[in-house]
Amino acid sequence: MHALFDFLRRYNYFLVFILLEVVAFTLLLKHQRYQSSVWMSAANSTVSAVNGVYTGAGQLLNLKAVNKRLTEENVRLKAEYEMLRTQIKDSIRREQLIGSAVRKAAADYEMIPARVVSNTLERANPYLVINRGADDGIRPEMGVVGGNGIVGIVYQTTPGHALVIPLTNRKSNISCRIRGLGYFGYLVWQGGDLRRAKLTDIPRYAGKLKRGTIIETSGYSAVFPPGLPVGRVLGVHNSTDGQSYTVDVRLGTDFARVRDVMVIATSYKPELDSLRADVNRLELETENRP
Amino acid sequence: MINILFSRLATALSLFLLQILVFNHVRILGYATPFPYIFALLLFPLSVQRWFTVTAGFLLGLAADMFTGTLGMQASAGALLGLLQPYLLKRLKPVSLDEESMLPSSRVLGWGIFMRYAISCSFLFCAVFYVLESFDFMLWKPLLINIAGSALLTSVAIFFLELIHRRI
């Protein structure tokens, strides 16, 4: 402390000098426009340069943490990628045949998406209820399709809902054919296993049917467009009358899990119906003619 | 002592008036302006307190600034000259001379040493003043011409002032 005071006493003139210089510079920078502008811009650029150095240093120090985070994220994304890749591969294998076939076959039809809200599988003749009805354009006898194949036919409609007769109902009777061969018959369900049905009336000369051949809609009923997958051939045996084959079919749709479906609104069903009515009238007229 | 103080004060005042009335209007080739009023600072003997020379330099410069619109520049240069003037004098004076009683004049120091002293001080003052005026080293050529020209002119003016001062 004493040394400090001694120092100050001996060099008091230097403190005076510093003080006066500060006063002079204050006056200079306050009253001289040019000098003050030069000073301000130099001060600004210095401050920004210092800030830049600080920011750069901060970023450099953060690099380790950033790198760790990126590595973790990378590992996580890789795992996710592998999982998704295998999932996509599986689903492509499963959907390729059926899903794209549904899309292709139904391209010309209006599709109304719906959801199954009630499923009475425990009954002998089950029904499904979907959450779309007459107000959504759904009419009786429209076809209902799921992602893995056809589901059934609309039976009755209310303004908000519709009752669907699934394939697994004894009343269901849908015209189907064997893909690639063209022979057609009627698909019926005889109770029991929800994933098994029978295709009747396949002629005996149809030849040897391969297990796994796709059964698809024939398009004759105008309810479904032709070519919609229904299921696959499980086995073939003679019918009870011996005149034809009965084909065991493994249904594509799992009725225990069916949820999201599409209702197919065919535009030309009325036309077909009126043509059929004409045919019926013609037949009646020919019969009545003496 | 009082007489000396008053004569110094009178010298300073007359130099100051000379500066603001005549020398401030001199601009040879647009570059060189003499500042012979610093002669008043050069005359301080080494016995004077240092804080006094610093303050005197500052106030003289500030007063001159008021008339040239260069507020702060000559004050700053004057304060620095007040700080360094004793160093320069101590360094240039012959060793034989006594520090306390010596008066800085051509008669005591001899013309050679006195002019070296005068040129050093002029150069110091002009350098600080013009550096502050340009506040930028981009145009260093005109800056150097300004400093050298003004220092030379100031030195010449101090030479003539010393000639007059010697007679009195």
Interface residues (C-beta under 8 A of the other chain):
Chain A: N12 Y13 F14 V16 F17 L20 E21 V23 A24 F25 T26 L27 L28 L29 H31 Q32 Y34 Q35 V38 W39
Chain B: Q49 R50 W51 T53 V54 T55 F58 G61 L62 D65 T70 L71 G72 M73 A75 S76 A79 L80 G82 L83 L132 F135 D136
